[in-house]
Amino acid sequence: MTPSRHLALGMVLTATAGLVDAAGFIELGGYFTSFMSGNTTQAGAALVDGSSGSG
């Protein structure tokens, strides 16, 4: 596997984990479903919630 394919795979897996964590956070009323937190979870929550996060 080339380095760019490794990077792409890592980005897809990170985004998927963020979306799953964000969806769980929203559905469970503020409880994280994993130990992942930070920008990825906030971005995932914004995507699941339908907001752009820009205002």
mmCIF entry with sequence, helices, sheets and N, C-alpha, C, O atoms, coordinates in Angstrom:
data_MODEL
# 
_entry.id   MODEL 
# 
_entity.id                         1 
_entity.type                       polymer 
_entity.pdbx_number_of_molecules   1 
# 
_entity_poly.entity_id                      1 
_entity_poly.type                           'polypeptide(L)' 
_entity_poly.nstd_linkage                   no 
_entity_poly.nstd_monomer                   no 
_entity_poly.pdbx_seq_one_letter_code       MTPSRHLALGMVLTATAGLVDAAGFIELGGYFTSFMSGNTTQAGAALVDGSSGSG 
_entity_poly.pdbx_seq_one_letter_code_can   MTPSRHLALGMVLTATAGLVDAAGFIELGGYFTSFMSGNTTQAGAALVDGSSGSG 
_entity_poly.pdbx_strand_id                 A 
# 
loop_
_entity_poly_seq.entity_id 
_entity_poly_seq.num 
_entity_poly_seq.mon_id 
_entity_poly_seq.hetero 
1 1  MET n 
1 2  THR n 
1 3  PRO n 
1 4  SER n 
1 5  ARG n 
1 6  HIS n 
1 7  LEU n 
1 8  ALA n 
1 9  LEU n 
1 10 GLY n 
1 11 MET n 
1 12 VAL n 
1 13 LEU n 
1 14 THR n 
1 15 ALA n 
1 16 THR n 
1 17 ALA n 
1 18 GLY n 
1 19 LEU n 
1 20 VAL n 
1 21 ASP n 
1 22 ALA n 
1 23 ALA n 
1 24 GLY n 
1 25 PHE n 
1 26 ILE n 
1 27 GLU n 
1 28 LEU n 
1 29 GLY n 
1 30 GLY n 
1 31 TYR n 
1 32 PHE n 
1 33 THR n 
1 34 SER n 
1 35 PHE n 
1 36 MET n 
1 37 SER n 
1 38 GLY n 
1 39 ASN n 
1 40 THR n 
1 41 THR n 
1 42 GLN n 
1 43 ALA n 
1 44 GLY n 
1 45 ALA n 
1 46 ALA n 
1 47 LEU n 
1 48 VAL n 
1 49 ASP n 
1 50 GLY n 
1 51 SER n 
1 52 SER n 
1 53 GLY n 
1 54 SER n 
1 55 GLY n 
# 
_struct_asym.id          A 
_struct_asym.entity_id   1 
# 
loop_
_struct_conf.conf_type_id 
_struct_conf.id 
_struct_conf.pdbx_PDB_helix_id 
_struct_conf.beg_label_comp_id 
_struct_conf.beg_label_asym_id 
_struct_conf.beg_label_seq_id 
_struct_conf.pdbx_beg_PDB_ins_code 
_struct_conf.end_label_comp_id 
_struct_conf.end_label_asym_id 
_struct_conf.end_label_seq_id 
_struct_conf.pdbx_end_PDB_ins_code 
_struct_conf.beg_auth_comp_id 
_struct_conf.beg_auth_asym_id 
_struct_conf.beg_auth_seq_id 
_struct_conf.end_auth_comp_id 
_struct_conf.end_auth_asym_id 
_struct_conf.end_auth_seq_id 
_struct_conf.pdbx_PDB_helix_class 
_struct_conf.details 
_struct_conf.pdbx_PDB_helix_length 
HELX_P HELX_P1 AA1 PRO A 3  ? GLU A 27 ? PRO A 3  GLU A 27 1 ? 25 
HELX_P HELX_P2 AA2 ASN A 39 ? ASP A 49 ? ASN A 39 ASP A 49 1 ? 11 
# 
_struct_conf_type.id          HELX_P 
_struct_conf_type.criteria    ? 
_struct_conf_type.reference   ? 
# 
loop_
_atom_site.group_PDB 
_atom_site.id 
_atom_site.type_symbol 
_atom_site.label_atom_id 
_atom_site.label_alt_id 
_atom_site.label_comp_id 
_atom_site.label_asym_id 
_atom_site.label_entity_id 
_atom_site.label_seq_id 
_atom_site.pdbx_PDB_ins_code 
_atom_site.Cartn_x 
_atom_site.Cartn_y 
_atom_site.Cartn_z 
_atom_site.occupancy 
_atom_site.B_iso_or_equiv 
_atom_site.pdbx_formal_charge 
_atom_site.auth_seq_id 
_atom_site.auth_comp_id 
_atom_site.auth_asym_id 
_atom_site.auth_atom_id 
_atom_site.pdbx_PDB_model_num 
ATOM 1   N N  . MET A 1 1  ? 0.850   -1.182 0.000  1.00 0.00 ? 1  MET A N  1 
ATOM 2   C CA . MET A 1 1  ? 0.000   0.000  0.000  1.00 0.00 ? 1  MET A CA 1 
ATOM 3   C C  . MET A 1 1  ? 0.892   1.240  0.000  1.00 0.00 ? 1  MET A C  1 
ATOM 4   O O  . MET A 1 1  ? 1.865   1.305  0.751  1.00 0.00 ? 1  MET A O  1 
ATOM 5   N N  . THR A 1 2  ? 0.569   2.206  -0.824 1.00 0.00 ? 2  THR A N  1 
ATOM 6   C CA . THR A 1 2  ? 1.373   3.419  -0.904 1.00 0.00 ? 2  THR A CA 1 
ATOM 7   C C  . THR A 1 2  ? 1.053   4.336  0.275  1.00 0.00 ? 2  THR A C  1 
ATOM 8   O O  . THR A 1 2  ? 0.002   4.201  0.902  1.00 0.00 ? 2  THR A O  1 
ATOM 9   N N  . PRO A 1 3  ? 1.963   5.273  0.577  1.00 0.00 ? 3  PRO A N  1 
ATOM 10  C CA . PRO A 1 3  ? 1.703   6.199  1.696  1.00 0.00 ? 3  PRO A CA 1 
ATOM 11  C C  . PRO A 1 3  ? 0.412   6.993  1.522  1.00 0.00 ? 3  PRO A C  1 
ATOM 12  O O  . PRO A 1 3  ? -0.290  7.241  2.502  1.00 0.00 ? 3  PRO A O  1 
ATOM 13  N N  . SER A 1 4  ? 0.087   7.395  0.301  1.00 0.00 ? 4  SER A N  1 
ATOM 14  C CA . SER A 1 4  ? -1.143  8.169  0.101  1.00 0.00 ? 4  SER A CA 1 
ATOM 15  C C  . SER A 1 4  ? -2.385  7.307  0.364  1.00 0.00 ? 4  SER A C  1 
ATOM 16  O O  . SER A 1 4  ? -3.401  7.811  0.842  1.00 0.00 ? 4  SER A O  1 
ATOM 17  N N  . ARG A 1 5  ? -2.300  6.016  0.053  1.00 0.00 ? 5  ARG A N  1 
ATOM 18  C CA . ARG A 1 5  ? -3.433  5.125  0.349  1.00 0.00 ? 5  ARG A CA 1 
ATOM 19  C C  . ARG A 1 5  ? -3.557  4.907  1.854  1.00 0.00 ? 5  ARG A C  1 
ATOM 20  O O  . ARG A 1 5  ? -4.668  4.804  2.375  1.00 0.00 ? 5  ARG A O  1 
ATOM 21  N N  . HIS A 1 6  ? -2.431  4.837  2.553  1.00 0.00 ? 6  HIS A N  1 
ATOM 22  C CA . HIS A 1 6  ? -2.478  4.716  4.015  1.00 0.00 ? 6  HIS A CA 1 
ATOM 23  C C  . HIS A 1 6  ? -3.111  5.963  4.629  1.00 0.00 ? 6  HIS A C  1 
ATOM 24  O O  . HIS A 1 6  ? -3.926  5.869  5.547  1.00 0.00 ? 6  HIS A O  1 
ATOM 25  N N  . LEU A 1 7  ? -2.729  7.124  4.116  1.00 0.00 ? 7  LEU A N  1 
ATOM 26  C CA . LEU A 1 7  ? -3.290  8.380  4.618  1.00 0.00 ? 7  LEU A CA 1 
ATOM 27  C C  . LEU A 1 7  ? -4.791  8.427  4.371  1.00 0.00 ? 7  LEU A C  1 
ATOM 28  O O  . LEU A 1 7  ? -5.558  8.793  5.261  1.00 0.00 ? 7  LEU A O  1 
ATOM 29  N N  . ALA A 1 8  ? -5.212  8.058  3.169  1.00 0.00 ? 8  ALA A N  1 
ATOM 30  C CA . ALA A 1 8  ? -6.639  8.075  2.843  1.00 0.00 ? 8  ALA A CA 1 
ATOM 31  C C  . ALA A 1 8  ? -7.411  7.108  3.737  1.00 0.00 ? 8  ALA A C  1 
ATOM 32  O O  . ALA A 1 8  ? -8.484  7.448  4.236  1.00 0.00 ? 8  ALA A O  1 
ATOM 33  N N  . LEU A 1 9  ? -6.881  5.924  3.938  1.00 0.00 ? 9  LEU A N  1 
ATOM 34  C CA . LEU A 1 9  ? -7.537  4.947  4.810  1.00 0.00 ? 9  LEU A CA 1 
ATOM 35  C C  . LEU A 1 9  ? -7.632  5.480  6.241  1.00 0.00 ? 9  LEU A C  1 
ATOM 36  O O  . LEU A 1 9  ? -8.670  5.345  6.889  1.00 0.00 ? 9  LEU A O  1 
ATOM 37  N N  . GLY A 1 10 ? -6.566  6.074  6.723  1.00 0.00 ? 10 GLY A N  1 
ATOM 38  C CA . GLY A 1 10 ? -6.571  6.648  8.067  1.00 0.00 ? 10 GLY A CA 1 
ATOM 39  C C  . GLY A 1 10 ? -7.602  7.757  8.212  1.00 0.00 ? 10 GLY A C  1 
ATOM 40  O O  . GLY A 1 10 ? -8.280  7.854  9.235  1.00 0.00 ? 10 GLY A O  1 
ATOM 41  N N  . MET A 1 11 ? -7.716  8.585  7.191  1.00 0.00 ? 11 MET A N  1 
ATOM 42  C CA . MET A 1 11 ? -8.689  9.677  7.232  1.00 0.00 ? 11 MET A CA 1 
ATOM 43  C C  . MET A 1 11 ? -10.121 9.144  7.218  1.00 0.00 ? 11 MET A C  1 
ATOM 44  O O  . MET A 1 11 ? -10.980 9.657  7.935  1.00 0.00 ? 11 MET A O  1 
ATOM 45  N N  . VAL A 1 12 ? -10.379 8.126  6.414  1.00 0.00 ? 12 VAL A N  1 
ATOM 46  C CA . VAL A 1 12 ? -11.719 7.534  6.355  1.00 0.00 ? 12 VAL A CA 1 
ATOM 47  C C  . VAL A 1 12 ? -12.077 6.889  7.689  1.00 0.00 ? 12 VAL A C  1 
ATOM 48  O O  . VAL A 1 12 ? -13.190 7.062  8.186  1.00 0.00 ? 12 VAL A O  1 
ATOM 49  N N  . LEU A 1 13 ? -11.148 6.154  8.263  1.00 0.00 ? 13 LEU A N  1 
ATOM 50  C CA . LEU A 1 13 ? -11.423 5.510  9.551  1.00 0.00 ? 13 LEU A CA 1 
ATOM 51  C C  . LEU A 1 13 ? -11.624 6.534  10.667 1.00 0.00 ? 13 LEU A C  1 
ATOM 52  O O  . LEU A 1 13 ? -12.483 6.353  11.530 1.00 0.00 ? 13 LEU A O  1 
ATOM 53  N N  . THR A 1 14 ? -10.833 7.608  10.649 1.00 0.00 ? 14 THR A N  1 
ATOM 54  C CA . THR A 1 14 ? -10.976 8.660  11.653 1.00 0.00 ? 14 THR A CA 1 
ATOM 55  C C  . THR A 1 14 ? -12.318 9.359  11.519 1.00 0.00 ? 14 THR A C  1 
ATOM 56  O O  . THR A 1 14 ? -12.994 9.616  12.516 1.00 0.00 ? 14 THR A O  1 
ATOM 57  N N  . ALA A 1 15 ? -12.702 9.665  10.292 1.00 0.00 ? 15 ALA A N  1 
ATOM 58  C CA . ALA A 1 15 ? -13.990 10.321 10.065 1.00 0.00 ? 15 ALA A CA 1 
ATOM 59  C C  . ALA A 1 15 ? -15.146 9.419  10.483 1.00 0.00 ? 15 ALA A C  1 
ATOM 60  O O  . ALA A 1 15 ? -16.114 9.891  11.079 1.00 0.00 ? 15 ALA A O  1 
ATOM 61  N N  . THR A 1 16 ? -15.057 8.147  10.180 1.00 0.00 ? 16 THR A N  1 
ATOM 62  C CA . THR A 1 16 ? -16.106 7.206  10.561 1.00 0.00 ? 16 THR A CA 1 
ATOM 63  C C  . THR A 1 16 ? -16.226 7.113  12.080 1.00 0.00 ? 16 THR A C  1 
ATOM 64  O O  . THR A 1 16 ? -17.331 7.122  12.623 1.00 0.00 ? 16 THR A O  1 
ATOM 65  N N  . ALA A 1 17 ? -15.096 7.025  12.754 1.00 0.00 ? 17 ALA A N  1 
ATOM 66  C CA . ALA A 1 17 ? -15.124 6.957  14.219 1.00 0.00 ? 17 ALA A CA 1 
ATOM 67  C C  . ALA A 1 17 ? -15.710 8.235  14.804 1.00 0.00 ? 17 ALA A C  1 
ATOM 68  O O  . ALA A 1 17 ? -16.468 8.184  15.772 1.00 0.00 ? 17 ALA A O  1 
ATOM 69  N N  . GLY A 1 18 ? -15.366 9.371  14.227 1.00 0.00 ? 18 GLY A N  1 
ATOM 70  C CA . GLY A 1 18 ? -15.915 10.646 14.701 1.00 0.00 ? 18 GLY A CA 1 
ATOM 71  C C  . GLY A 1 18 ? -17.419 10.726 14.512 1.00 0.00 ? 18 GLY A C  1 
ATOM 72  O O  . GLY A 1 18 ? -18.131 11.192 15.401 1.00 0.00 ? 18 GLY A O  1 
ATOM 73  N N  . LEU A 1 19 ? -17.907 10.279 13.373 1.00 0.00 ? 19 LEU A N  1 
ATOM 74  C CA . LEU A 1 19 ? -19.346 10.305 13.123 1.00 0.00 ? 19 LEU A CA 1 
ATOM 75  C C  . LEU A 1 19 ? -20.105 9.362  14.052 1.00 0.00 ? 19 LEU A C  1 
ATOM 76  O O  . LEU A 1 19 ? -21.171 9.708  14.561 1.00 0.00 ? 19 LEU A O  1 
ATOM 77  N N  . VAL A 1 20 ? -19.557 8.179  14.268 1.00 0.00 ? 20 VAL A N  1 
ATOM 78  C CA . VAL A 1 20 ? -20.199 7.228  15.182 1.00 0.00 ? 20 VAL A CA 1 
ATOM 79  C C  . VAL A 1 20 ? -20.225 7.793  16.598 1.00 0.00 ? 20 VAL A C  1 
ATOM 80  O O  . VAL A 1 20 ? -21.243 7.695  17.284 1.00 0.00 ? 20 VAL A O  1 
ATOM 81  N N  . ASP A 1 21 ? -19.128 8.377  17.037 1.00 0.00 ? 21 ASP A N  1 
ATOM 82  C CA . ASP A 1 21 ? -19.067 8.957  18.376 1.00 0.00 ? 21 ASP A CA 1 
ATOM 83  C C  . ASP A 1 21 ? -20.024 10.139 18.495 1.00 0.00 ? 21 ASP A C  1 
ATOM 84  O O  . ASP A 1 21 ? -20.714 10.283 19.504 1.00 0.00 ? 21 ASP A O  1 
ATOM 85  N N  . ALA A 1 22 ? -20.065 10.982 17.465 1.00 0.00 ? 22 ALA A N  1 
ATOM 86  C CA . ALA A 1 22 ? -20.953 12.140 17.500 1.00 0.00 ? 22 ALA A CA 1 
ATOM 87  C C  . ALA A 1 22 ? -22.424 11.730 17.508 1.00 0.00 ? 22 ALA A C  1 
ATOM 88  O O  . ALA A 1 22 ? -23.227 12.301 18.247 1.00 0.00 ? 22 ALA A O  1 
ATOM 89  N N  . ALA A 1 23 ? -22.775 10.745 16.689 1.00 0.00 ? 23 ALA A N  1 
ATOM 90  C CA . ALA A 1 23 ? -24.159 10.276 16.670 1.00 0.00 ? 23 ALA A CA 1 
ATOM 91  C C  . ALA A 1 23 ? -24.553 9.698  18.028 1.00 0.00 ? 23 ALA A C  1 
ATOM 92  O O  . ALA A 1 23 ? -25.652 9.949  18.523 1.00 0.00 ? 23 ALA A O  1 
ATOM 93  N N  . GLY A 1 24 ? -23.658 8.933  18.617 1.00 0.00 ? 24 GLY A N  1 
ATOM 94  C CA . GLY A 1 24 ? -23.917 8.401  19.950 1.00 0.00 ? 24 GLY A CA 1 
ATOM 95  C C  . GLY A 1 24 ? -24.040 9.488  20.993 1.00 0.00 ? 24 GLY A C  1 
ATOM 96  O O  . GLY A 1 24 ? -24.891 9.414  21.880 1.00 0.00 ? 24 GLY A O  1 
ATOM 97  N N  . PHE A 1 25 ? -23.190 10.502 20.891 1.00 0.00 ? 25 PHE A N  1 
ATOM 98  C CA . PHE A 1 25 ? -23.219 11.637 21.818 1.00 0.00 ? 25 PHE A CA 1 
ATOM 99  C C  . PHE A 1 25 ? -24.555 12.361 21.730 1.00 0.00 ? 25 PHE A C  1 
ATOM 100 O O  . PHE A 1 25 ? -25.137 12.721 22.753 1.00 0.00 ? 25 PHE A O  1 
ATOM 101 N N  . ILE A 1 26 ? -25.040 12.572 20.519 1.00 0.00 ? 26 ILE A N  1 
ATOM 102 C CA . ILE A 1 26 ? -26.312 13.271 20.329 1.00 0.00 ? 26 ILE A CA 1 
ATOM 103 C C  . ILE A 1 26 ? -27.475 12.412 20.820 1.00 0.00 ? 26 ILE A C  1 
ATOM 104 O O  . ILE A 1 26 ? -28.351 12.904 21.532 1.00 0.00 ? 26 ILE A O  1 
ATOM 105 N N  . GLU A 1 27 ? -27.489 11.143 20.448 1.00 0.00 ? 27 GLU A N  1 
ATOM 106 C CA . GLU A 1 27 ? -28.599 10.260 20.803 1.00 0.00 ? 27 GLU A CA 1 
ATOM 107 C C  . GLU A 1 27 ? -28.648 9.957  22.300 1.00 0.00 ? 27 GLU A C  1 
ATOM 108 O O  . GLU A 1 27 ? -29.731 9.781  22.857 1.00 0.00 ? 27 GLU A O  1 
ATOM 109 N N  . LEU A 1 28 ? -27.495 9.896  22.952 1.00 0.00 ? 28 LEU A N  1 
ATOM 110 C CA . LEU A 1 28 ? -27.463 9.553  24.375 1.00 0.00 ? 28 LEU A CA 1 
ATOM 111 C C  . LEU A 1 28 ? -27.525 10.784 25.272 1.00 0.00 ? 28 LEU A C  1 
ATOM 112 O O  . LEU A 1 28 ? -27.387 10.662 26.489 1.00 0.00 ? 28 LEU A O  1 
ATOM 113 N N  . GLY A 1 29 ? -27.726 11.948 24.702 1.00 0.00 ? 29 GLY A N  1 
ATOM 114 C CA . GLY A 1 29 ? -27.907 13.157 25.494 1.00 0.00 ? 29 GLY A CA 1 
ATOM 115 C C  . GLY A 1 29 ? -26.653 13.650 26.177 1.00 0.00 ? 29 GLY A C  1 
ATOM 116 O O  . GLY A 1 29 ? -26.724 14.143 27.303 1.00 0.00 ? 29 GLY A O  1 
ATOM 117 N N  . GLY A 1 30 ? -25.509 13.534 25.533 1.00 0.00 ? 30 GLY A N  1 
ATOM 118 C CA . GLY A 1 30 ? -24.290 14.101 26.082 1.00 0.00 ? 30 GLY A CA 1 
ATOM 119 C C  . GLY A 1 30 ? -23.294 13.103 26.613 1.00 0.00 ? 30 GLY A C  1 
ATOM 120 O O  . GLY A 1 30 ? -22.299 13.496 27.222 1.00 0.00 ? 30 GLY A O  1 
ATOM 121 N N  . TYR A 1 31 ? -23.528 11.824 26.402 1.00 0.00 ? 31 TYR A N  1 
ATOM 122 C CA . TYR A 1 31 ? -22.575 10.806 26.838 1.00 0.00 ? 31 TYR A CA 1 
ATOM 123 C C  . TYR A 1 31 ? -21.758 10.321 25.640 1.00 0.00 ? 31 TYR A C  1 
ATOM 124 O O  . TYR A 1 31 ? -22.318 9.912  24.622 1.00 0.00 ? 31 TYR A O  1 
ATOM 125 N N  . PHE A 1 32 ? -20.436 10.370 25.771 1.00 0.00 ? 32 PHE A N  1 
ATOM 126 C CA . PHE A 1 32 ? -19.577 9.910  24.695 1.00 0.00 ? 32 PHE A CA 1 
ATOM 127 C C  . PHE A 1 32 ? -19.599 8.383  24.643 1.00 0.00 ? 32 PHE A C  1 
ATOM 128 O O  . PHE A 1 32 ? -19.605 7.720  25.680 1.00 0.00 ? 32 PHE A O  1 
ATOM 129 N N  . THR A 1 33 ? -19.610 7.828  23.423 1.00 0.00 ? 33 THR A N  1 
ATOM 130 C CA . THR A 1 33 ? -19.623 6.383  23.254 1.00 0.00 ? 33 THR A CA 1 
ATOM 131 C C  . THR A 1 33 ? -18.220 5.810  23.129 1.00 0.00 ? 33 THR A C  1 
ATOM 132 O O  . THR A 1 33 ? -18.050 4.591  23.077 1.00 0.00 ? 33 THR A O  1 
ATOM 133 N N  . SER A 1 34 ? -17.220 6.670  23.080 1.00 0.00 ? 34 SER A N  1 
ATOM 134 C CA . SER A 1 34 ? -15.836 6.216  22.996 1.00 0.00 ? 34 SER A CA 1 
ATOM 135 C C  . SER A 1 34 ? -14.947 7.222  23.714 1.00 0.00 ? 34 SER A C  1 
ATOM 136 O O  . SER A 1 34 ? -15.430 8.221  24.246 1.00 0.00 ? 34 SER A O  1 
ATOM 137 N N  . PHE A 1 35 ? -13.657 6.955  23.724 1.00 0.00 ? 35 PHE A N  1 
ATOM 138 C CA . PHE A 1 35 ? -12.725 7.870  24.349 1.00 0.00 ? 35 PHE A CA 1 
ATOM 139 C C  . PHE A 1 35 ? -12.245 8.946  23.387 1.00 0.00 ? 35 PHE A C  1 
ATOM 140 O O  . PHE A 1 35 ? -11.436 9.798  23.758 1.00 0.00 ? 35 PHE A O  1 
ATOM 141 N N  . MET A 1 36 ? -12.737 8.913  22.157 1.00 0.00 ? 36 MET A N  1 
ATOM 142 C CA . MET A 1 36 ? -12.354 9.898  21.156 1.00 0.00 ? 36 MET A CA 1 
ATOM 143 C C  . MET A 1 36 ? -13.065 11.211 21.460 1.00 0.00 ? 36 MET A C  1 
ATOM 144 O O  . MET A 1 36 ? -14.269 11.226 21.718 1.00 0.00 ? 36 MET A O  1 
ATOM 145 N N  . SER A 1 37 ? -12.330 12.295 21.428 1.00 0.00 ? 37 SER A N  1 
ATOM 146 C CA . SER A 1 37 ? -12.945 13.592 21.667 1.00 0.00 ? 37 SER A CA 1 
ATOM 147 C C  . SER A 1 37 ? -12.165 14.645 20.902 1.00 0.00 ? 37 SER A C  1 
ATOM 148 O O  . SER A 1 37 ? -11.136 14.346 20.296 1.00 0.00 ? 37 SER A O  1 
ATOM 149 N N  . GLY A 1 38 ? -12.643 15.846 20.928 1.00 0.00 ? 38 GLY A N  1 
ATOM 150 C CA . GLY A 1 38 ? -11.923 16.930 20.274 1.00 0.00 ? 38 GLY A CA 1 
ATOM 151 C C  . GLY A 1 38 ? -12.538 17.346 18.960 1.00 0.00 ? 38 GLY A C  1 
ATOM 152 O O  . GLY A 1 38 ? -13.750 17.247 18.765 1.00 0.00 ? 38 GLY A O  1 
ATOM 153 N N  . ASN A 1 39 ? -11.686 17.816 18.052 1.00 0.00 ? 39 ASN A N  1 
ATOM 154 C CA . ASN A 1 39 ? -12.157 18.392 16.799 1.00 0.00 ? 39 ASN A CA 1 
ATOM 155 C C  . ASN A 1 39 ? -12.931 17.401 15.946 1.00 0.00 ? 39 ASN A C  1 
ATOM 156 O O  . ASN A 1 39 ? -13.926 17.777 15.326 1.00 0.00 ? 39 ASN A O  1 
ATOM 157 N N  . THR A 1 40 ? -12.506 16.151 15.897 1.00 0.00 ? 40 THR A N  1 
ATOM 158 C CA . THR A 1 40 ? -13.190 15.170 15.056 1.00 0.00 ? 40 THR A CA 1 
ATOM 159 C C  . THR A 1 40 ? -14.604 14.923 15.554 1.00 0.00 ? 40 THR A C  1 
ATOM 160 O O  . THR A 1 40 ? -15.533 14.847 14.750 1.00 0.00 ? 40 THR A O  1 
ATOM 161 N N  . THR A 1 41 ? -14.784 14.798 16.862 1.00 0.00 ? 41 THR A N  1 
ATOM 162 C CA . THR A 1 41 ? -16.116 14.577 17.416 1.00 0.00 ? 41 THR A CA 1 
ATOM 163 C C  . THR A 1 41 ? -16.993 15.808 17.215 1.00 0.00 ? 41 THR A C  1 
ATOM 164 O O  . THR A 1 41 ? -18.175 15.679 16.894 1.00 0.00 ? 41 THR A O  1 
ATOM 165 N N  . GLN A 1 42 ? -16.431 16.992 17.399 1.00 0.00 ? 42 GLN A N  1 
ATOM 166 C CA . GLN A 1 42 ? -17.212 18.214 17.185 1.00 0.00 ? 42 GLN A CA 1 
ATOM 167 C C  . GLN A 1 42 ? -17.631 18.357 15.731 1.00 0.00 ? 42 GLN A C  1 
ATOM 168 O O  . GLN A 1 42 ? -18.759 18.755 15.442 1.00 0.00 ? 42 GLN A O  1 
ATOM 169 N N  . ALA A 1 43 ? -16.727 18.033 14.818 1.00 0.00 ? 43 ALA A N  1 
ATOM 170 C CA . ALA A 1 43 ? -17.066 18.096 13.393 1.00 0.00 ? 43 ALA A CA 1 
ATOM 171 C C  . ALA A 1 43 ? -18.127 17.057 13.052 1.00 0.00 ? 43 ALA A C  1 
ATOM 172 O O  . ALA A 1 43 ? -19.056 17.346 12.297 1.00 0.00 ? 43 ALA A O  1 
ATOM 173 N N  . GLY A 1 44 ? -18.001 15.863 13.594 1.00 0.00 ? 44 GLY A N  1 
ATOM 174 C CA . GLY A 1 44 ? -19.000 14.831 13.363 1.00 0.00 ? 44 GLY A CA 1 
ATOM 175 C C  . GLY A 1 44 ? -20.350 15.214 13.928 1.00 0.00 ? 44 GLY A C  1 
ATOM 176 O O  . GLY A 1 44 ? -21.377 14.981 13.290 1.00 0.00 ? 44 GLY A O  1 
ATOM 177 N N  . ALA A 1 45 ? -20.366 15.799 15.114 1.00 0.00 ? 45 ALA A N  1 
ATOM 178 C CA . ALA A 1 45 ? -21.621 16.237 15.722 1.00 0.00 ? 45 ALA A CA 1 
ATOM 179 C C  . ALA A 1 45 ? -22.282 17.316 14.876 1.00 0.00 ? 45 ALA A C  1 
ATOM 180 O O  . ALA A 1 45 ? -23.503 17.321 14.724 1.00 0.00 ? 45 ALA A O  1 
ATOM 181 N N  . ALA A 1 46 ? -21.493 18.224 14.326 1.00 0.00 ? 46 ALA A N  1 
ATOM 182 C CA . ALA A 1 46 ? -22.036 19.268 13.460 1.00 0.00 ? 46 ALA A CA 1 
ATOM 183 C C  . ALA A 1 46 ? -22.635 18.666 12.197 1.00 0.00 ? 46 ALA A C  1 
ATOM 184 O O  . ALA A 1 46 ? -23.681 19.119 11.733 1.00 0.00 ? 46 ALA A O  1 
ATOM 185 N N  . LEU A 1 47 ? -21.982 17.648 11.633 1.00 0.00 ? 47 LEU A N  1 
ATOM 186 C CA . LEU A 1 47 ? -22.508 17.001 10.434 1.00 0.00 ? 47 LEU A CA 1 
ATOM 187 C C  . LEU A 1 47 ? -23.805 16.250 10.731 1.00 0.00 ? 47 LEU A C  1 
ATOM 188 O O  . LEU A 1 47 ? -24.772 16.349 9.976  1.00 0.00 ? 47 LEU A O  1 
ATOM 189 N N  . VAL A 1 48 ? -23.822 15.502 11.831 1.00 0.00 ? 48 VAL A N  1 
ATOM 190 C CA . VAL A 1 48 ? -25.012 14.739 12.186 1.00 0.00 ? 48 VAL A CA 1 
ATOM 191 C C  . VAL A 1 48 ? -26.156 15.656 12.547 1.00 0.00 ? 48 VAL A C  1 
ATOM 192 O O  . VAL A 1 48 ? -27.307 15.382 12.209 1.00 0.00 ? 48 VAL A O  1 
ATOM 193 N N  . ASP A 1 49 ? -25.847 16.747 13.234 1.00 0.00 ? 49 ASP A N  1 
ATOM 194 C CA . ASP A 1 49 ? -26.865 17.709 13.675 1.00 0.00 ? 49 ASP A CA 1 
ATOM 195 C C  . ASP A 1 49 ? -27.367 18.581 12.527 1.00 0.00 ? 49 ASP A C  1 
ATOM 196 O O  . ASP A 1 49 ? -28.428 19.195 12.638 1.00 0.00 ? 49 ASP A O  1 
ATOM 197 N N  . GLY A 1 50 ? -26.613 18.643 11.418 1.00 0.00 ? 50 GLY A N  1 
ATOM 198 C CA . GLY A 1 50 ? -27.021 19.422 10.271 1.00 0.00 ? 50 GLY A CA 1 
ATOM 199 C C  . GLY A 1 50 ? -26.566 20.867 10.294 1.00 0.00 ? 50 GLY A C  1 
ATOM 200 O O  . GLY A 1 50 ? -26.995 21.661 9.456  1.00 0.00 ? 50 GLY A O  1 
ATOM 201 N N  . SER A 1 51 ? -25.712 21.221 11.230 1.00 0.00 ? 51 SER A N  1 
ATOM 202 C CA . SER A 1 51 ? -25.195 22.584 11.274 1.00 0.00 ? 51 SER A CA 1 
ATOM 203 C C  . SER A 1 51 ? -23.827 22.643 10.640 1.00 0.00 ? 51 SER A C  1 
ATOM 204 O O  . SER A 1 51 ? -23.115 21.641 10.578 1.00 0.00 ? 51 SER A O  1 
ATOM 205 N N  . SER A 1 52 ? -23.459 23.824 10.165 1.00 0.00 ? 52 SER A N  1 
ATOM 206 C CA . SER A 1 52 ? -22.150 23.970 9.523  1.00 0.00 ? 52 SER A CA 1 
ATOM 207 C C  . SER A 1 52 ? -21.062 24.301 10.529 1.00 0.00 ? 52 SER A C  1 
ATOM 208 O O  . SER A 1 52 ? -19.878 24.178 10.216 1.00 0.00 ? 52 SER A O  1 
ATOM 209 N N  . GLY A 1 53 ? -21.438 24.717 11.728 1.00 0.00 ? 53 GLY A N  1 
ATOM 210 C CA . GLY A 1 53 ? -20.459 25.070 12.742 1.00 0.00 ? 53 GLY A CA 1 
ATOM 211 C C  . GLY A 1 53 ? -19.817 26.423 12.524 1.00 0.00 ? 53 GLY A C  1 
ATOM 212 O O  . GLY A 1 53 ? -18.853 26.771 13.205 1.00 0.00 ? 53 GLY A O  1 
ATOM 213 N N  . SER A 1 54 ? -20.348 27.200 11.567 1.00 0.00 ? 54 SER A N  1 
ATOM 214 C CA . SER A 1 54 ? -19.741 28.492 11.269 1.00 0.00 ? 54 SER A CA 1 
ATOM 215 C C  . SER A 1 54 ? -20.529 29.664 11.824 1.00 0.00 ? 54 SER A C  1 
ATOM 216 O O  . SER A 1 54 ? -20.302 30.807 11.429 1.00 0.00 ? 54 SER A O  1 
ATOM 217 N N  . GLY A 1 55 ? -21.422 29.400 12.707 1.00 0.00 ? 55 GLY A N  1 
ATOM 218 C CA . GLY A 1 55 ? -22.111 30.570 13.208 1.00 0.00 ? 55 GLY A CA 1 
ATOM 219 C C  . GLY A 1 55 ? -23.141 30.216 14.167 1.00 0.00 ? 55 GLY A C  1 
ATOM 220 O O  . GLY A 1 55 ? -23.824 31.095 14.692 1.00 0.00 ? 55 GLY A O  1 
# 
